[in-house]
Amino acid sequence: MNTTTLCLDIGSGTQDVLLYNPETELENCPKFVLPSPALQIGRRIAALTAQGKSIWLHGRNMGGGVTRFVRAHLKQGLAVAAQPAAALTMGDDLGRVEESGVVFSEHCPAGFDPVLLADFDTAWWKRFFLAAELDWPDSITACAQDHGFHPAESNRRGRFRLWEDLLTESDGRPEALVFRETPDMFTRLKDLQDCIGGGIVTDTGAAAVLGALFVDEIEEESFKHGLTLVNVGNSHIIAFLLYRSRIYGVYEQHTGVVDSEKLWADLEAFRMGDLGFEQVFAENGHGCLTMALPPDAKGFKSVHVLGPKRSLLRGFNVSFPSPGGDMMLAGCFGLVKGMQLLD
């Protein structure tokens, strides 16, 4: 009996979707690139703003891209109420969220329009599968970026601790961030895992590196010398130094902060171990950390670039792989690779 898995890579601009069946050629598996849940919900809020409606946010902690739409709503002098669980979407410090003008309420106040917050809305997906005339999957797996829960500090600093722990406590193994049971600190991923019915979840960064390793030639190359893997997303850039299935360094920056020359200069310093956390953090990034770099890695000179904004590095000495034949689905194929490593 075939076992199908719905694989979701949930970003800030898009959610990239693969309906994976191991007994079907990858080329024949259904694939979709859809607007992200945050963008879909944001547009619904914007429509209610234009109508002058008060809104009540309920549901889950999800991608923070919704926040700008909520702020725009408040800026128009319109009321926003929210369940505390949903309000975590706008910040870990609920006191600051309340100070911004959001009123907490477990139930929808009279005269308010409800807006469901969730990275995965089962009812929406049921309608989508029905319209596409597809059978409901046997399981669901997903990835999203999770800053962790850090109400008393910068979420950029808090998030980078994820990578520090990976390098120092998990021996740099990317599959260490593929969760059957999500740690409590990853509040967004925990809510996402609950929404999808308990399937495997991971951070988009880990999914990106695993997606590159889904390409047999790249995985084989990584055992010959070090690689620099770069994912240039719509909002974030993350790069890894990889050698023999182990990550030796992580660099994370916001896409809008760097141009092509700056990014390449950062990557050149990064792969040599010459780029520090403080510099990247001071430039509004999340940080950078490298472990002792093995000489056999030969300077991690081979650079492979993924992501919707990958053209930022066009013209440099890089390759542009397409895992599974579709670069936009690299994170989905990373989820497949993660499932295989856990089996």
Number of C-alpha atoms within 10 A of each C-alpha: 4 9 11 20 19 21 28 25 30 26 25 20 19 21 25 22 22 24 22 24 18 13 11 11 10 17 10 10 14 14 19 14 15 14 16 20 24 25 20 14 20 20 14 14 24 16 13 17 22 10 9 14 17 21 23 26 28 22 20 25 24 27 25 17 20 21 16 13 20 21 16 14 23 17 13 11 12 17 19 22 24 24 19 21 18 21 26 21 24 21 18 20 15 18 11 13 18 15 9 13 16 24 16 20 15 14 13 18 14 8 10 15 16 18 18 14 23 22 27 20 15 13 8 10 12 14 11 12 13 12 9 10 9 12 10 15 15 11 17 21 23 28 28 25 23 22 23 21 19 16 14 9 11 11 18 18 16 17 20 23 16 17 25 19 12 21 21 11 11 16 13 24 17 24 24 16 22 20 19 15 13 21 12 11 14 19 21 27 29 20 20 28 25 14 17 19 12 17 19 24 29 30 24 27 27 25 30 30 28 26 27 28 24 22 19 11 11 17 18 13 15 22 16 13 19 28 26 27 25 28 25 24 21 17 16 21 25 25 26 29 32 27 24 16 18 19 24 25 24 28 26 27 24 18 18 11 14 16 11 14 12 11 16 16 11 20 21 17 12 24 28 15 19 13 20 16 18 14 14 19 17 10 13 15 23 26 26 27 22 22 15 8 18 13 10 12 19 16 19 24 17 20 20 19 24 29 23 16 17 18 14 18 19 13 8 12 11 16 14 16 18 18 23 19 12 13 20 23 27 31 38 33 30 30 32 21 20 26 17 10 13 12 5
